[in-house]
Amino acid sequence: MSLDVEFARLIDAPPEEVFDAFTDPEGQEAFYGQDDSGWIVRSQCDLRVGGVWTVDFGPLPSSFTATGMYLK
């Protein structure tokens, strides 16, 4: 079974800072990370229009995956 969830989040920062954070592995780790033992953050990013980004995060062995596509 697969469930799709869509959400929006307002981040109090200039768009350039948010973009930089979401296209940098350290920024993604800061956003999705947690200090719990066994928590993982893995990210991949194809930084171009039509490119896909993926972030796996959460406790092992059952982590979560967030994906998206750069539209413009």
All heavy atoms as TSV, in Angstrom:
chain	resi	resn	atom	element	x	y	z
A	1	MET	N	N	0.853	-1.178	0.000
A	1	MET	CA	C	0.000	0.000	0.000
A	1	MET	C	C	0.895	1.235	0.000
A	1	MET	O	O	1.894	1.289	0.699
A	1	MET	CB	C	-0.894	-0.013	1.225
A	1	MET	CG	C	-1.775	1.216	1.301
A	1	MET	SD	S	-3.112	1.077	2.488
A	1	MET	CE	C	-2.328	1.682	3.957
A	2	SER	N	N	0.514	2.225	-0.768
A	2	SER	CA	C	1.277	3.465	-0.857
A	2	SER	C	C	0.355	4.643	-0.602
A	2	SER	O	O	-0.764	4.698	-1.129
A	2	SER	CB	C	1.910	3.591	-2.241
A	2	SER	OG	O	2.541	4.835	-2.366
A	3	LEU	N	N	0.810	5.563	0.216
A	3	LEU	CA	C	0.045	6.772	0.507
A	3	LEU	C	C	0.846	7.982	0.063
A	3	LEU	O	O	2.036	8.072	0.352
A	3	LEU	CB	C	-0.248	6.880	2.002
A	3	LEU	CG	C	-1.054	5.745	2.627
A	3	LEU	CD1	C	-1.154	5.940	4.126
A	3	LEU	CD2	C	-2.446	5.690	2.027
A	4	ASP	N	N	0.218	8.900	-0.634
A	4	ASP	CA	C	0.859	10.148	-1.016
A	4	ASP	C	C	0.378	11.239	-0.088
A	4	ASP	O	O	-0.823	11.373	0.151
A	4	ASP	CB	C	0.524	10.532	-2.456
A	4	ASP	CG	C	1.123	9.577	-3.472
A	4	ASP	OD1	O	2.161	8.960	-3.156
A	4	ASP	OD2	O	0.561	9.459	-4.568
A	5	VAL	N	N	1.317	12.018	0.422
A	5	VAL	CA	C	0.990	13.121	1.315
A	5	VAL	C	C	1.593	14.384	0.730
A	5	VAL	O	O	2.746	14.400	0.314
A	5	VAL	CB	C	1.566	12.874	2.733
A	5	VAL	CG1	C	1.291	14.065	3.625
A	5	VAL	CG2	C	0.983	11.607	3.323
A	6	GLU	N	N	0.805	15.440	0.691
A	6	GLU	CA	C	1.289	16.727	0.204
A	6	GLU	C	C	1.095	17.747	1.317
A	6	GLU	O	O	0.046	17.768	1.962
A	6	GLU	CB	C	0.492	17.132	-1.028
A	6	GLU	CG	C	1.045	18.325	-1.733
A	6	GLU	CD	C	0.337	18.586	-3.049
A	6	GLU	OE1	O	0.081	17.625	-3.788
A	6	GLU	OE2	O	0.045	19.763	-3.311
A	7	PHE	N	N	2.129	18.568	1.536
A	7	PHE	CA	C	2.006	19.576	2.575
A	7	PHE	C	C	2.813	20.799	2.188
A	7	PHE	O	O	3.657	20.757	1.307
A	7	PHE	CB	C	2.465	19.041	3.936
A	7	PHE	CG	C	3.941	18.782	4.009
A	7	PHE	CD1	C	4.796	19.746	4.518
A	7	PHE	CD2	C	4.478	17.584	3.567
A	7	PHE	CE1	C	6.160	19.522	4.578
A	7	PHE	CE2	C	5.843	17.355	3.627
A	7	PHE	CZ	C	6.684	18.327	4.135
A	8	ALA	N	N	2.518	21.900	2.864
A	8	ALA	CA	C	3.272	23.144	2.663
A	8	ALA	C	C	3.810	23.581	4.012
A	8	ALA	O	O	3.188	23.340	5.048
A	8	ALA	CB	C	2.369	24.221	2.082
A	9	ARG	N	N	4.961	24.235	3.987
A	9	ARG	CA	C	5.563	24.707	5.227
A	9	ARG	C	C	6.120	26.101	4.976
A	9	ARG	O	O	6.859	26.311	4.016
A	9	ARG	CB	C	6.674	23.763	5.659
A	9	ARG	CG	C	7.311	24.133	6.958
A	9	ARG	CD	C	8.252	23.041	7.397
A	9	ARG	NE	N	8.831	23.376	8.670
A	9	ARG	CZ	C	9.636	22.591	9.336
A	9	ARG	NH1	N	9.951	21.416	8.857
A	9	ARG	NH2	N	10.133	22.957	10.489
A	10	LEU	N	N	5.763	27.044	5.810
A	10	LEU	CA	C	6.252	28.403	5.708
A	10	LEU	C	C	7.548	28.507	6.508
A	10	LEU	O	O	7.591	28.192	7.693
A	10	LEU	CB	C	5.220	29.394	6.252
A	10	LEU	CG	C	5.620	30.863	6.222
A	10	LEU	CD1	C	5.871	31.324	4.798
A	10	LEU	CD2	C	4.530	31.703	6.856
A	11	ILE	N	N	8.617	28.926	5.841
A	11	ILE	CA	C	9.926	29.047	6.480
A	11	ILE	C	C	10.292	30.524	6.494
A	11	ILE	O	O	10.310	31.176	5.445
A	11	ILE	CB	C	10.984	28.216	5.731
A	11	ILE	CG1	C	10.568	26.732	5.741
A	11	ILE	CG2	C	12.360	28.407	6.354
A	11	ILE	CD1	C	11.431	25.840	4.900
A	12	ASP	N	N	10.572	31.039	7.667
A	12	ASP	CA	C	10.873	32.454	7.844
A	12	ASP	C	C	12.326	32.735	7.465
A	12	ASP	O	O	13.194	32.876	8.322
A	12	ASP	CB	C	10.602	32.869	9.290
A	12	ASP	CG	C	10.728	34.374	9.498
A	12	ASP	OD1	O	10.675	35.116	8.496
A	12	ASP	OD2	O	10.878	34.808	10.651
A	13	ALA	N	N	12.570	32.800	6.145
A	13	ALA	CA	C	13.916	33.051	5.623
A	13	ALA	C	C	13.771	33.507	4.173
A	13	ALA	O	O	12.774	33.195	3.518
A	13	ALA	CB	C	14.767	31.796	5.697
A	14	PRO	N	N	14.762	34.223	3.675
A	14	PRO	CA	C	14.714	34.620	2.266
A	14	PRO	C	C	14.731	33.389	1.351
A	14	PRO	O	O	15.339	32.362	1.686
A	14	PRO	CB	C	15.999	35.437	2.071
A	14	PRO	CG	C	16.404	35.863	3.438
A	14	PRO	CD	C	15.924	34.783	4.371
A	15	PRO	N	N	14.072	33.468	0.189
A	15	PRO	CA	C	14.022	32.314	-0.720
A	15	PRO	C	C	15.398	31.759	-1.076
A	15	PRO	O	O	15.554	30.544	-1.197
A	15	PRO	CB	C	13.320	32.867	-1.969
A	15	PRO	CG	C	12.516	34.026	-1.471
A	15	PRO	CD	C	13.301	34.610	-0.326
A	16	GLU	N	N	16.389	32.620	-1.224
A	16	GLU	CA	C	17.729	32.148	-1.590
A	16	GLU	C	C	18.313	31.235	-0.510
A	16	GLU	O	O	18.945	30.226	-0.815
A	16	GLU	CB	C	18.679	33.330	-1.821
A	16	GLU	CG	C	18.271	34.234	-2.967
A	16	GLU	CD	C	17.195	35.256	-2.583
A	16	GLU	OE1	O	16.951	35.496	-1.376
A	16	GLU	OE2	O	16.577	35.809	-3.502
A	17	GLU	N	N	18.106	31.587	0.758
A	17	GLU	CA	C	18.618	30.760	1.859
A	17	GLU	C	C	17.915	29.411	1.913
A	17	GLU	O	O	18.540	28.377	2.158
A	17	GLU	CB	C	18.468	31.484	3.198
A	17	GLU	CG	C	19.431	32.620	3.392
A	17	GLU	CD	C	19.288	33.265	4.761
A	17	GLU	OE1	O	18.831	32.590	5.705
A	17	GLU	OE2	O	19.632	34.458	4.874
A	18	VAL	N	N	16.606	29.421	1.683
A	18	VAL	CA	C	15.839	28.172	1.707
A	18	VAL	C	C	16.291	27.276	0.553
A	18	VAL	O	O	16.523	26.084	0.731
A	18	VAL	CB	C	14.322	28.451	1.632
A	18	VAL	CG1	C	13.529	27.149	1.522
A	18	VAL	CG2	C	13.876	29.254	2.849
A	19	PHE	N	N	16.430	27.858	-0.642
A	19	PHE	CA	C	16.888	27.078	-1.796
A	19	PHE	C	C	18.257	26.478	-1.529
A	19	PHE	O	O	18.488	25.292	-1.781
A	19	PHE	CB	C	16.931	27.962	-3.048
A	19	PHE	CG	C	17.371	27.217	-4.276
A	19	PHE	CD1	C	16.475	26.431	-4.988
A	19	PHE	CD2	C	18.683	27.279	-4.711
A	19	PHE	CE1	C	16.876	25.741	-6.122
A	19	PHE	CE2	C	19.093	26.590	-5.841
A	19	PHE	CZ	C	18.189	25.821	-6.539
A	20	ASP	N	N	19.184	27.297	-1.008
A	20	ASP	CA	C	20.530	26.800	-0.710
A	20	ASP	C	C	20.484	25.649	0.294
A	20	ASP	O	O	21.200	24.659	0.155
A	20	ASP	CB	C	21.425	27.918	-0.180
A	20	ASP	CG	C	21.806	28.924	-1.257
A	20	ASP	OD1	O	21.608	28.630	-2.467
A	20	ASP	OD2	O	22.296	30.011	-0.899
A	21	ALA	N	N	19.635	25.775	1.320
A	21	ALA	CA	C	19.541	24.724	2.342
A	21	ALA	C	C	19.001	23.420	1.757
A	21	ALA	O	O	19.472	22.338	2.094
A	21	ALA	CB	C	18.665	25.189	3.500
A	22	PHE	N	N	18.019	23.514	0.876
A	22	PHE	CA	C	17.413	22.304	0.329
A	22	PHE	C	C	18.215	21.678	-0.801
A	22	PHE	O	O	17.916	20.571	-1.228
A	22	PHE	CB	C	15.982	22.575	-0.143
A	22	PHE	CG	C	14.987	22.448	0.966
A	22	PHE	CD1	C	14.609	23.548	1.704
A	22	PHE	CD2	C	14.444	21.224	1.289
A	22	PHE	CE1	C	13.703	23.429	2.732
A	22	PHE	CE2	C	13.540	21.088	2.319
A	22	PHE	CZ	C	13.159	22.203	3.048
A	23	THR	N	N	19.229	22.363	-1.292
A	23	THR	CA	C	20.056	21.785	-2.345
A	23	THR	C	C	21.442	21.411	-1.836
A	23	THR	O	O	22.293	20.996	-2.611
A	23	THR	CB	C	20.190	22.760	-3.540
A	23	THR	OG1	O	20.743	23.992	-3.079
A	23	THR	CG2	C	18.853	22.991	-4.189
A	24	ASP	N	N	21.657	21.523	-0.547
A	24	ASP	CA	C	22.932	21.203	0.080
A	24	ASP	C	C	22.724	20.057	1.067
A	24	ASP	O	O	21.809	20.116	1.889
A	24	ASP	CB	C	23.461	22.442	0.815
A	24	ASP	CG	C	24.776	22.176	1.509
A	24	ASP	OD1	O	25.809	22.206	0.828
A	24	ASP	OD2	O	24.746	21.927	2.730
A	25	PRO	N	N	23.522	18.992	1.006
A	25	PRO	CA	C	23.336	17.873	1.940
A	25	PRO	C	C	23.363	18.299	3.409
A	25	PRO	O	O	22.603	17.768	4.223
A	25	PRO	CB	C	24.503	16.935	1.618
A	25	PRO	CG	C	24.827	17.222	0.195
A	25	PRO	CD	C	24.586	18.712	0.029
A	26	GLU	N	N	24.215	19.249	3.783
A	26	GLU	CA	C	24.252	19.694	5.180
A	26	GLU	C	C	22.965	20.419	5.563
A	26	GLU	O	O	22.471	20.288	6.678
A	26	GLU	CB	C	25.463	20.584	5.416
A	26	GLU	CG	C	26.776	19.830	5.382
A	26	GLU	CD	C	27.980	20.744	5.584
A	26	GLU	OE1	O	27.796	21.935	5.873
A	26	GLU	OE2	O	29.107	20.242	5.436
A	27	GLY	N	N	22.408	21.195	4.641
A	27	GLY	CA	C	21.143	21.878	4.902
A	27	GLY	C	C	20.005	20.891	5.058
A	27	GLY	O	O	19.150	21.041	5.935
A	28	GLN	N	N	19.984	19.861	4.210
A	28	GLN	CA	C	18.944	18.847	4.323
A	28	GLN	C	C	19.082	18.076	5.628
A	28	GLN	O	O	18.084	17.746	6.268
A	28	GLN	CB	C	19.008	17.898	3.127
A	28	GLN	CG	C	18.597	18.565	1.848
A	28	GLN	CD	C	18.726	17.657	0.663
A	28	GLN	OE1	O	19.450	16.667	0.674
A	28	GLN	NE2	N	18.022	17.993	-0.399
A	29	GLU	N	N	20.318	17.795	6.031
A	29	GLU	CA	C	20.519	17.091	7.296
A	29	GLU	C	C	20.021	17.930	8.464
A	29	GLU	O	O	19.399	17.418	9.391
A	29	GLU	CB	C	21.987	16.741	7.486
A	29	GLU	CG	C	22.218	15.871	8.702
A	29	GLU	CD	C	23.628	15.329	8.772
A	29	GLU	OE1	O	24.252	15.123	7.714
A	29	GLU	OE2	O	24.090	15.107	9.902
A	30	ALA	N	N	20.263	19.243	8.418
A	30	ALA	CA	C	19.783	20.121	9.483
A	30	ALA	C	C	18.258	20.152	9.526
A	30	ALA	O	O	17.650	20.181	10.596
A	30	ALA	CB	C	20.342	21.528	9.294
A	31	PHE	N	N	17.609	20.122	8.359
A	31	PHE	CA	C	16.154	20.185	8.297
A	31	PHE	C	C	15.507	18.869	8.702
A	31	PHE	O	O	14.542	18.841	9.453
A	31	PHE	CB	C	15.717	20.580	6.876
A	31	PHE	CG	C	14.248	20.869	6.753
A	31	PHE	CD1	C	13.735	22.081	7.152
A	31	PHE	CD2	C	13.391	19.925	6.227
A	31	PHE	CE1	C	12.384	22.352	7.046
A	31	PHE	CE2	C	12.032	20.184	6.109
A	31	PHE	CZ	C	11.528	21.405	6.514
A	32	TYR	N	N	16.034	17.766	8.197
A	32	TYR	CA	C	15.440	16.443	8.438
A	32	TYR	C	C	16.097	15.679	9.584
A	32	TYR	O	O	15.592	14.649	10.008
A	32	TYR	CB	C	15.534	15.572	7.176
A	32	TYR	CG	C	14.643	16.033	6.056
A	32	TYR	CD1	C	15.148	16.788	5.004
A	32	TYR	CD2	C	13.295	15.718	6.040
A	32	TYR	CE1	C	14.332	17.206	3.961
A	32	TYR	CE2	C	12.471	16.135	5.007
A	32	TYR	CZ	C	13.001	16.882	3.971
A	32	TYR	OH	O	12.191	17.292	2.952
A	33	GLY	N	N	17.235	16.155	10.052
A	33	GLY	CA	C	18.012	15.411	11.033
A	33	GLY	C	C	17.416	15.400	12.421
A	33	GLY	O	O	16.530	16.172	12.760
A	34	GLN	N	N	17.914	14.511	13.205
A	34	GLN	CA	C	17.519	14.374	14.602
A	34	GLN	C	C	18.689	13.708	15.303
A	34	GLN	O	O	19.409	12.929	14.699
A	34	GLN	CB	C	16.251	13.525	14.704
A	34	GLN	CG	C	15.682	13.485	16.096
A	34	GLN	CD	C	14.283	12.872	16.091
A	34	GLN	OE1	O	13.577	12.919	15.098
A	34	GLN	NE2	N	13.898	12.298	17.194
A	35	ASP	N	N	18.872	14.023	16.563
A	35	ASP	CA	C	20.024	13.511	17.299
A	35	ASP	C	C	19.839	12.093	17.845
A	35	ASP	O	O	20.739	11.565	18.472
A	35	ASP	CB	C	20.369	14.452	18.455
A	35	ASP	CG	C	20.908	15.782	17.953
A	35	ASP	OD1	O	21.466	15.813	16.842
A	35	ASP	OD2	O	20.761	16.786	18.665
A	36	ASP	N	N	18.694	11.477	17.601
A	36	ASP	CA	C	18.461	10.132	18.126
A	36	ASP	C	C	19.412	9.120	17.499
A	36	ASP	O	O	19.728	9.201	16.314
A	36	ASP	CB	C	17.029	9.679	17.846
A	36	ASP	CG	C	16.007	10.430	18.667
A	36	ASP	OD1	O	16.408	11.192	19.573
A	36	ASP	OD2	O	14.801	10.273	18.385
A	37	SER	N	N	19.849	8.176	18.298
A	37	SER	CA	C	20.687	7.100	17.790
A	37	SER	C	C	19.900	6.296	16.765
A	37	SER	O	O	18.730	5.983	16.962
A	37	SER	CB	C	21.098	6.199	18.958
A	37	SER	OG	O	21.833	5.110	18.488
A	38	GLY	N	N	20.526	5.969	15.641
A	38	GLY	CA	C	19.848	5.191	14.614
A	38	GLY	C	C	19.076	6.023	13.612
A	38	GLY	O	O	18.466	5.487	12.699
A	39	TRP	N	N	19.078	7.350	13.764
A	39	TRP	CA	C	18.365	8.231	12.830
A	39	TRP	C	C	19.267	8.504	11.631
A	39	TRP	O	O	20.431	8.810	11.786
A	39	TRP	CB	C	18.017	9.542	13.518
A	39	TRP	CG	C	17.086	10.428	12.746
A	39	TRP	CD1	C	17.435	11.372	11.836
A	39	TRP	CD2	C	15.677	10.463	12.831
A	39	TRP	NE1	N	16.338	11.998	11.342
A	39	TRP	CE2	C	15.224	11.459	11.937
A	39	TRP	CE3	C	14.738	9.746	13.560
A	39	TRP	CZ2	C	13.884	11.762	11.769
A	39	TRP	CZ3	C	13.402	10.059	13.382
A	39	TRP	CH2	C	12.981	11.052	12.499
A	40	ILE	N	N	18.739	8.382	10.447
A	40	ILE	CA	C	19.549	8.581	9.242
A	40	ILE	C	C	19.001	9.726	8.402
A	40	ILE	O	O	17.818	10.033	8.456
A	40	ILE	CB	C	19.605	7.308	8.378
A	40	ILE	CG1	C	18.186	6.868	7.977
A	40	ILE	CG2	C	20.334	6.191	9.078
A	40	ILE	CD1	C	18.089	6.463	6.539
A	41	VAL	N	N	19.864	10.343	7.650
A	41	VAL	CA	C	19.472	11.290	6.611
A	41	VAL	C	C	20.383	11.024	5.420
A	41	VAL	O	O	21.596	11.119	5.533
A	41	VAL	CB	C	19.619	12.761	7.069
A	41	VAL	CG1	C	19.264	13.695	5.928
A	41	VAL	CG2	C	18.779	13.054	8.293
A	42	ARG	N	N	19.785	10.651	4.290
A	42	ARG	CA	C	20.523	10.470	3.039
A	42	ARG	C	C	19.830	11.316	1.989
A	42	ARG	O	O	18.597	11.324	1.919
A	42	ARG	CB	C	20.493	9.006	2.598
A	42	ARG	CG	C	21.375	8.098	3.396
A	42	ARG	CD	C	21.419	6.709	2.751
A	42	ARG	NE	N	20.084	6.123	2.719
A	42	ARG	CZ	C	19.690	5.098	3.480
A	42	ARG	NH1	N	20.530	4.536	4.314
A	42	ARG	NH2	N	18.473	4.626	3.388
A	43	SER	N	N	20.599	12.031	1.193
A	43	SER	CA	C	19.976	12.873	0.188
A	43	SER	C	C	20.665	12.736	-1.160
A	43	SER	O	O	21.867	12.483	-1.232
A	43	SER	CB	C	19.994	14.328	0.636
A	43	SER	OG	O	21.316	14.812	0.708
A	44	GLN	N	N	19.870	12.916	-2.207
A	44	GLN	CA	C	20.359	12.960	-3.577
A	44	GLN	C	C	19.654	14.121	-4.255
A	44	GLN	O	O	18.468	14.368	-4.001
A	44	GLN	CB	C	20.049	11.668	-4.318
A	44	GLN	CG	C	20.728	10.451	-3.757
A	44	GLN	CD	C	20.356	9.193	-4.534
A	44	GLN	OE1	O	19.580	9.217	-5.461
A	44	GLN	NE2	N	20.934	8.076	-4.118
A	45	CYS	N	N	20.386	14.837	-5.125
A	45	CYS	CA	C	19.812	16.017	-5.744
A	45	CYS	C	C	20.338	16.188	-7.160
A	45	CYS	O	O	21.544	16.257	-7.360
A	45	CYS	CB	C	20.155	17.247	-4.897
A	45	CYS	SG	S	19.569	18.787	-5.577
A	46	ASP	N	N	19.428	16.230	-8.126
A	46	ASP	CA	C	19.769	16.538	-9.509
A	46	ASP	C	C	19.311	17.980	-9.737
A	46	ASP	O	O	18.158	18.236	-10.075
A	46	ASP	CB	C	19.062	15.567	-10.447
A	46	ASP	CG	C	19.382	15.813	-11.911
A	46	ASP	OD1	O	20.196	16.720	-12.214
A	46	ASP	OD2	O	18.809	15.106	-12.756
A	47	LEU	N	N	20.207	18.927	-9.509
A	47	LEU	CA	C	19.884	20.348	-9.441
A	47	LEU	C	C	19.799	20.971	-10.832
A	47	LEU	O	O	20.719	21.611	-11.317
A	47	LEU	CB	C	20.932	21.069	-8.585
A	47	LEU	CG	C	20.673	22.534	-8.275
A	47	LEU	CD1	C	19.311	22.719	-7.643
A	47	LEU	CD2	C	21.761	23.075	-7.373
A	48	ARG	N	N	18.638	20.732	-11.472
A	48	ARG	CA	C	18.342	21.344	-12.766
A	48	ARG	C	C	16.838	21.261	-12.974
A	48	ARG	O	O	16.144	20.487	-12.298
A	48	ARG	CB	C	19.082	20.625	-13.903
A	48	ARG	CG	C	18.682	19.175	-14.049
A	48	ARG	CD	C	19.550	18.455	-15.066
A	48	ARG	NE	N	19.293	17.040	-15.003
A	48	ARG	CZ	C	18.481	16.379	-15.841
A	48	ARG	NH1	N	17.865	17.018	-16.803
A	48	ARG	NH2	N	18.311	15.088	-15.715
A	49	VAL	N	N	16.309	22.082	-13.882
A	49	VAL	CA	C	14.882	22.015	-14.178
A	49	VAL	C	C	14.561	20.608	-14.656
A	49	VAL	O	O	15.231	20.065	-15.531
A	49	VAL	CB	C	14.487	23.071	-15.237
A	49	VAL	CG1	C	13.036	22.896	-15.652
A	49	VAL	CG2	C	14.724	24.470	-14.702
A	50	GLY	N	N	13.567	19.999	-14.029
A	50	GLY	CA	C	13.202	18.619	-14.329
A	50	GLY	C	C	13.960	17.611	-13.487
A	50	GLY	O	O	13.636	16.431	-13.500
A	51	GLY	N	N	14.959	18.079	-12.731
A	51	GLY	CA	C	15.729	17.198	-11.861
A	51	GLY	C	C	14.932	16.791	-10.631
A	51	GLY	O	O	14.054	17.513	-10.169
A	52	VAL	N	N	15.237	15.646	-10.090
A	52	VAL	CA	C	14.532	15.100	-8.931
A	52	VAL	C	C	15.447	15.113	-7.715
A	52	VAL	O	O	16.634	14.839	-7.822
A	52	VAL	CB	C	14.063	13.651	-9.222
A	52	VAL	CG1	C	13.430	13.009	-7.998
A	52	VAL	CG2	C	13.084	13.653	-10.388
A	53	TRP	N	N	14.887	15.462	-6.549
A	53	TRP	CA	C	15.618	15.360	-5.288
A	53	TRP	C	C	14.918	14.322	-4.422
A	53	TRP	O	O	13.714	14.134	-4.505
A	53	TRP	CB	C	15.709	16.703	-4.557
A	53	TRP	CG	C	14.389	17.331	-4.231
A	53	TRP	CD1	C	13.707	18.250	-4.983
A	53	TRP	CD2	C	13.569	17.093	-3.077
A	53	TRP	NE1	N	12.519	18.588	-4.372
A	53	TRP	CE2	C	12.414	17.890	-3.192
A	53	TRP	CE3	C	13.690	16.275	-1.957
A	53	TRP	CZ2	C	11.402	17.910	-2.236
A	53	TRP	CZ3	C	12.675	16.288	-1.007
A	53	TRP	CH2	C	11.561	17.108	-1.155
A	54	THR	N	N	15.709	13.621	-3.622
A	54	THR	CA	C	15.191	12.594	-2.722
A	54	THR	C	C	15.925	12.697	-1.393
A	54	THR	O	O	17.140	12.835	-1.369
A	54	THR	CB	C	15.414	11.183	-3.300
A	54	THR	OG1	O	14.784	11.103	-4.580
A	54	THR	CG2	C	14.840	10.116	-2.393
A	55	VAL	N	N	15.176	12.635	-0.300
A	55	VAL	CA	C	15.758	12.608	1.038
A	55	VAL	C	C	15.134	11.440	1.795
A	55	VAL	O	O	13.913	11.338	1.899
A	55	VAL	CB	C	15.501	13.916	1.815
A	55	VAL	CG1	C	16.103	13.833	3.206
A	55	VAL	CG2	C	16.038	15.118	1.068
A	56	ASP	N	N	15.973	10.532	2.271
A	56	ASP	CA	C	15.540	9.448	3.157
A	56	ASP	C	C	15.900	9.874	4.570
A	56	ASP	O	O	17.033	10.288	4.823
A	56	ASP	CB	C	16.267	8.142	2.825
A	56	ASP	CG	C	15.974	7.661	1.417
A	56	ASP	OD1	O	14.793	7.676	1.030
A	56	ASP	OD2	O	16.925	7.284	0.715
A	57	PHE	N	N	14.941	9.779	5.488
A	57	PHE	CA	C	15.194	10.208	6.860
A	57	PHE	C	C	14.342	9.394	7.819
A	57	PHE	O	O	13.300	8.884	7.452
A	57	PHE	CB	C	14.904	11.708	7.024
A	57	PHE	CG	C	13.459	12.074	6.784
A	57	PHE	CD1	C	12.589	12.250	7.834
A	57	PHE	CD2	C	12.979	12.221	5.496
A	57	PHE	CE1	C	11.262	12.581	7.617
A	57	PHE	CE2	C	11.654	12.553	5.255
A	57	PHE	CZ	C	10.797	12.732	6.322
A	58	GLY	N	N	14.820	9.288	9.030
A	58	GLY	CA	C	14.048	8.606	10.062
A	58	GLY	C	C	14.843	7.519	10.748
A	58	GLY	O	O	16.014	7.312	10.462
A	59	PRO	N	N	14.173	6.827	11.652
A	59	PRO	CA	C	14.845	5.754	12.394
A	59	PRO	C	C	14.985	4.513	11.521
A	59	PRO	O	O	14.117	4.188	10.722
A	59	PRO	CB	C	13.899	5.495	13.564
A	59	PRO	CG	C	12.549	5.875	13.043
A	59	PRO	CD	C	12.787	7.020	12.083
A	60	LEU	N	N	16.113	3.848	11.662
A	60	LEU	CA	C	16.291	2.571	10.967
A	60	LEU	C	C	15.530	1.487	11.705
A	60	LEU	O	O	15.390	1.560	12.905
A	60	LEU	CB	C	17.777	2.233	10.911
A	60	LEU	CG	C	18.606	3.137	10.014
A	60	LEU	CD1	C	20.084	2.781	10.140
A	60	LEU	CD2	C	18.177	3.033	8.564
A	61	PRO	N	N	14.973	0.504	11.116
A	61	PRO	CA	C	15.035	0.160	9.706
A	61	PRO	C	C	13.883	0.747	8.891
A	61	PRO	O	O	13.796	0.502	7.700
A	61	PRO	CB	C	14.958	-1.360	9.718
A	61	PRO	CG	C	14.045	-1.657	10.856
A	61	PRO	CD	C	14.360	-0.590	11.887
A	62	SER	N	N	12.982	1.515	9.483
A	62	SER	CA	C	11.801	1.983	8.745
A	62	SER	C	C	11.857	3.501	8.539
A	62	SER	O	O	11.146	4.250	9.200
A	62	SER	CB	C	10.527	1.596	9.492
A	62	SER	OG	O	10.558	2.143	10.797
A	63	SER	N	N	12.702	3.952	7.613
A	63	SER	CA	C	12.839	5.375	7.361
A	63	SER	C	C	11.746	5.860	6.406
A	63	SER	O	O	10.974	5.081	5.869
A	63	SER	CB	C	14.224	5.679	6.786
A	63	SER	OG	O	14.391	5.026	5.552
A	64	PHE	N	N	11.674	7.172	6.220
A	64	PHE	CA	C	10.707	7.815	5.344
A	64	PHE	C	C	11.451	8.392	4.139
A	64	PHE	O	O	12.641	8.661	4.212
A	64	PHE	CB	C	9.981	8.942	6.077
A	64	PHE	CG	C	9.355	8.499	7.361
A	64	PHE	CD1	C	9.996	8.721	8.560
A	64	PHE	CD2	C	8.133	7.848	7.363
A	64	PHE	CE1	C	9.431	8.313	9.752
A	64	PHE	CE2	C	7.557	7.428	8.554
A	64	PHE	CZ	C	8.208	7.661	9.751
A	65	THR	N	N	10.753	8.596	3.051
A	65	THR	CA	C	11.357	9.177	1.860
A	65	THR	C	C	10.524	10.372	1.412
A	65	THR	O	O	9.302	10.273	1.289
A	65	THR	CB	C	11.424	8.149	0.710
A	65	THR	OG1	O	12.221	7.045	1.135
A	65	THR	CG2	C	12.034	8.757	-0.531
A	66	ALA	N	N	11.199	11.494	1.175
A	66	ALA	CA	C	10.570	12.679	0.604
A	66	ALA	C	C	11.202	12.904	-0.764
A	66	ALA	O	O	12.425	12.821	-0.916
A	66	ALA	CB	C	10.800	13.886	1.500
A	67	THR	N	N	10.383	13.148	-1.780
A	67	THR	CA	C	10.887	13.382	-3.122
A	67	THR	C	C	10.193	14.589	-3.732
A	67	THR	O	O	9.078	14.946	-3.340
A	67	THR	CB	C	10.687	12.173	-4.057
A	67	THR	OG1	O	9.292	11.910	-4.153
A	67	THR	CG2	C	11.412	10.957	-3.570
A	68	GLY	N	N	10.843	15.191	-4.689
A	68	GLY	CA	C	10.263	16.311	-5.409
A	68	GLY	C	C	10.990	16.532	-6.713
A	68	GLY	O	O	12.004	15.889	-6.991
A	69	MET	N	N	10.456	17.458	-7.515
A	69	MET	CA	C	11.063	17.769	-8.806
A	69	MET	C	C	11.177	19.285	-8.919
A	69	MET	O	O	10.255	20.016	-8.543
A	69	MET	CB	C	10.210	17.226	-9.945
A	69	MET	CG	C	10.771	17.544	-11.323
A	69	MET	SD	S	9.712	16.969	-12.680
A	69	MET	CE	C	9.944	15.212	-12.525
A	70	TYR	N	N	12.317	19.736	-9.438
A	70	TYR	CA	C	12.511	21.163	-9.686
A	70	TYR	C	C	11.777	21.528	-10.962
A	70	TYR	O	O	12.077	21.013	-12.040
A	70	TYR	CB	C	14.005	21.491	-9.807
A	70	TYR	CG	C	14.739	21.283	-8.521
A	70	TYR	CD1	C	15.588	20.194	-8.348
A	70	TYR	CD2	C	14.564	22.164	-7.461
A	70	TYR	CE1	C	16.261	20.002	-7.150
A	70	TYR	CE2	C	15.219	21.972	-6.259
A	70	TYR	CZ	C	16.068	20.895	-6.109
A	70	TYR	OH	O	16.719	20.694	-4.940
A	71	LEU	N	N	10.781	22.411	-10.826
A	71	LEU	CA	C	9.929	22.749	-11.959
A	71	LEU	C	C	10.402	23.988	-12.712
A	71	LEU	O	O	10.155	24.127	-13.888
A	71	LEU	CB	C	8.486	22.944	-11.501
A	71	LEU	CG	C	7.858	21.710	-10.836
A	71	LEU	CD1	C	6.473	22.040	-10.346
A	71	LEU	CD2	C	7.854	20.551	-11.801
A	72	LYS	N	N	11.011	24.933	-12.000
A	72	LYS	CA	C	11.522	26.140	-12.672
A	72	LYS	C	C	12.566	26.816	-11.837
A	72	LYS	O	O	12.794	26.517	-10.730
A	72	LYS	CB	C	10.428	27.122	-13.018
A	72	LYS	CG	C	9.469	27.466	-11.897
A	72	LYS	CD	C	8.441	28.432	-12.417
A	72	LYS	CE	C	7.300	28.576	-11.439
A	72	LYS	NZ	N	6.417	29.626	-11.773
